Amino acid sequence: MALSVIGAGLGRTGTLSLKFALEQLGLGPCYHMMEVFRLPQASRQWSDAADGKKVDWDVVFEGFHSAVDWPSAEFYKALADYYPQAKVILTVRDPQSWYESTQATIFNFDNHSGANPEWLEMIGKVIGAKFNGDLHTRDHVIDVYNRHNDEVRRTIPAERLLEYTPGQGWGPLCDFLGLPVPEQPYPKVNTTEDFVGRIKTAREAAPPA
């Protein structure tokens, strides 16, 4: 099974809503950071990828039709090369509001207390390294965010790339994918409060280290 959609947008840019939207459009299951919590081999696979080791992407994404969010977004170039027929979606939001969201959620270490050590190691290699270990200095974090988005725009051919803000709804997404617009509203999930609850639930359900 090959991925048909690759999400290149960083976490907290509407990636969980996009996951549910893609699944609603028949392009699921969609791989997301939440899957890393429940798949016992996932943290090690992504740590290996971050270390430059050879990773069999077909094994990583076995059973999945799409992938969004970290950690896969960090490897969007490798995945786009490996799955040349896949379309790429860059989810974006205002950099300042994105920064504020990260500080309350994914970059708030209190939300990750008690997490699986192997998962924390992977997060350090994939996300911590991207920001050179500094996840809190506003100008630096926003600069990394902007440079990532600019790199995606330069790297992926325009005809293969959709730059998407979840507030745009179904229209641009369905046009890009060549699919009909569902009758149901576009999913809107994972507010800051949602995130904290989901992280707690995912950790409790995760396999032991």
N, C-alpha and C positions, 0 to 999 in steps of 0.2 A: 504494500500500500504506500503510495507516494503522497507527500503533502501537496495540496492544491493552493493553499494560502499560507504565506509566511508573514507574521507581524514583526515589523522592525521598530515599532514604537516602544519606548522605555516604560517601565512600570509607572502607574499613576497617571496614564494618559487615556484612560477609558478602556484598558485592555480586557478587563473582566467583562464589561458590557459587550465588547466586541466578541469575546469568546462565546457568550450566550447567543449573540446575534448570528454568528457563523453557524452555530449548532442549529439554530432555528431555521436557517437557510438550507440545511442539509449538508453542511460542510464540516460536520463533527464526527466523532469527538474532536474537540479542540484542546491541544496541549497548552497548559498555563502553569504558572508557578504553583498553583494549588495542587496540580498533579504530582509535583516533585515531593510534596509532603506524604502522599499516599503510596508512591511507588518506591519500594525499598532500594532498588538499584539506581534510582535517578540521580541522587546527589553525587554518587561516585562517577557516574557517566559524565556529568557536567564538570566535575573537578578534573577529570581526565582531559576533557576538551579544553578547559582553561589552561591546563599544563602542556598543551600542544600534542597530546597523545592521539593516536588514530582512534577515531570513534566511528562505529557503524551507525549512521543516522537512521537507517531502516530499522535497526533494533531499538534505538531510543524512541522512535515515533511509531513503533508497532501498534497498530490499531487506531491511529490518529490520522485525520484528514487535513488538519490545519494546526497552526501553532502561533501563539501570541505571548506577549509579556516576557520578562526575564524568566529563565536564563536564555531561552532561544533567541530573543531579540539581539543579544550580544553577538550571536553567531549568524546574523542574517545573511552576510555575504557568502559564507561557506554553504549555508542552506540554499540560497538562491542559485549557487553554482551546481549544487548536488541535485536540486529539483528544478531543472531549467524551465519546466512548464508551469511552475507555481507563480501566482501573482503575489505581489508584495504590498502590504498596507502599512503606511507610516502614520500612526496615531499621534496627534500633537495637541497641545493646549498652551495657553498663555504661560510663558516661562516662570513668571513670578508666582502665579497660583499653583503651578506644578511644584515649585520649590517648597512652598508652604505645605502642600499636601504630603510631600515626601517626609518632611520633618515631623509630621504628626503620625505617620504610618510606617512606611518601610524603612526609613532611616532613624526611627526612634527605637533605640536598643531595648527600651523597657517592653516593647511589644514582642520581643523575641527571647525574653528570659525563659530558660527551661527548654529551649529548642534543641533538637537533635544536633550533637556536635558535628556530625558529618555534614549536615545541612549548613551549619554555620561556617564550616570550612569552605564549602562550595560558594556561599554568599561572599565570603572574603575574596576568593579568587576571581569570581565573575563580576560582582558589583563593586566591592571595595577597591579592587585593582583599577577599575575603570575611572574611579575618582581619586586615584593615588592615595587612598586611605582617608581622604578628607570628605566626609559626607555632610558637613554642616556649614561651611563657609559659603555664604549666599552667592557671591560673585563667581567663585570657583565652580560650584555645583551647577549653576545656570550656564556657565561657559561650556562645561562638559556636555550638558544637555543640548545646547545649541549646536555644538560641533558635531555631535552624533547625528542630529537631524540633517545638517548640511551634508555630512558624509553620505547618508542614505540617498539624498537627492542627487548627489554627484555619481553615485555608484550604480544605482538601479535605473535602467532605461525608462524614460517617461511613460512609454506605452505599457510598461509592466508595473508601474507604481501608482498607488492612490495615496495621496496625503489627505488624511481624514480626521475630522473633529466629531466626536460622538454626537454633539448637538445638531449635526447636519441630518441625522435620522437615516432612514432606509435609502432614500433616493440615490445619492452618489455611490453608496456601497453596492446596491443592487445593479446599478448601471455598469459599474466597473466589473462586477462578477457575471454579468449577463443573466441575472436571475430576477424573477418577479418579486414585487414588493409584497411582503406579508400583510395580512389584515391587522395583526397584533402590533401594538406600539413597539418601537425600538427599545430594547432592554436598557434600564438605567439602574445600575447596582454599584456597590462598593464605595459608598461614601466613607468618610473617615470612621464613623461609628460601625458601619458594616465591616470594614477592614479588620478592626480590632476583634470583633466577634468571630469573623471567619478564621483569623489566625489562631485564636484560642481553640476553636473547634477542630481545625486541621491538625494542630499539634497534638491534641488529645487523641485523635484518631490515627496518628502516624505510627508506623511500625517502630518498635524499639531499636535503638542504635545497636 
